[in-house]
Amino acid sequence: TTEIAGAGANISLAQPTRNACGITDKDSTIITGGADTKKVVARYNLQGHVEDLPQMTQGRRNHGCGSFQIGNKMVLVVAGGRVDFTPLSSTEQLTIGAATWTTVKPLPRTLAFVASVSMNNKIYLLGGYSGQARAEILEWDGEDWKEVGQLQKARYGHAATFIS
C-alpha cells in the first residue's frame, strides 16, 4: 500500500515498486521497472491501478525515466539503471498507444542511481553512479544524449523534481 501525501488516498499497488522510476502524466503516474518487477510498466491514479502498459524490452531498476511530447503523443523514456548487479547504458522509449518499446541511442556510459526530471519537452539525468559518483547533467532531446552541465557535487541515489 502507498499513501499519497496530502491527498488522503491509500492505494494498493498491483506490484512492488522498490527501485522503480515514476513518470507523471497529468492525473496519473506511470511506474517503470523496479527490483522485483524489472520490465513492468503500470499507470496509477488516486483511485488505484488504471492499466498495464507494454513491458520494457530490458528489465531495469535504479534507472532514470521521463517523458516528452511528439505532437499530441506522449513518449516515455527509460535509461540506464541496472539488471541485478550489471549496470546498463541502454535507452528505450514508448509512444503511448504503441505495442512495444523501441531501443534508441544509449547513454554515453553505464549509469545507475540517477535522478531524473522532465522539463521543457526534454528529459534530464542528474548525477548517478558509473564506477564512481557522477556530476554531469545529461539531456535527452528525443534523439541523442548530450552533457549540458555539472552538479556542484557528484552524487547518486538522490532525487530531483521540477516545479513550474
C-alpha positions, -999 to +999 in steps of 0.1 A: +000+000+000+012+035-008-001+067+008-004+098-013+007+126+009-018+154+012-044+136-009-057+113+018-056+083-006-043+048+002-036+029-030-028-009-032-002-012-059-005-041-084+031-049-078+061-039-056+078-007-068+112-008-050+139+008-071+114+018-098+111+051-116+079+072-119+067+095-147+039+120-140+012+122-167-015+148-158-037+130-133-017+098-132+018+083-125+034+057-147+057+034-127+085+017-147+106-013-137+120-019-103+139-046-083+110-071-083+091-061-114+120-053-138+101-050-171+066-040-158+051-006-167+018+004-150-003+035-147-019+046-114-042+074-103-057+084-070-083+055-074-055+029-079-043+008-108-055+021-142-037-001-167-006-020-176+014-006-205+036-027-227+066-042-208+100-028-214+124-048-236+152-047-209+143-052-173+159-025-151+160-009-117+177+022-103+172+038-137+162+073-149+129+080-167+108+108-181+086+118-209+083+143-238+057+151-264+058+145-302+027+163-315-001+152-292+016+119-283+033+113-250+066+094-253+080+076-223+118+071-219+138+049-196+176+050-194+204+033-176+200+016-143+209-020-137+197-055-141+207-074-109+242-061-104+250-054-141+249-016-150+232-005-181+237+022-207+206+013-228+178+037-235+142+027-246+112+047-255+075+040-259+050+062-276+017+059-257-006+037-278+023+017-294+025-020-287+063-022-280+092-002-266+120+008-291+157+008-282+172+041-291+206+058-287+223+046-254+238+068-227+275+077-232+283+052-204+266+028-180+248+048-154+226+038-124+211+055-093+204+087-113+179+114-105+157+123-135+133+151-144+112+160-175+112+197-183+106+218-214+099+187-236+133+172-226+145+147-201+174+153-178+195+128-159+214+142-130+245+126-114+244+088-109+269+061-104+292+046-130+321+031-110+321+063-090+296+091-082+290+113-113+283+150-115+272+155-151+237+165-163+226+147-194+198+159-217+177+137-240+161+157-268+143+127-284+173+117-305+205+120-286+220+123-251+243+153-245+261+167-215+246+201-207+261+209-173+275+197-140+261+193-105+281+212-078+289+178-062+290+143-077+261+123-062+240+092-067+209+077-051+194+112-048+161+127-060+151+157-081+119+173-091+107+201-114+083+227-101+067+250-126 
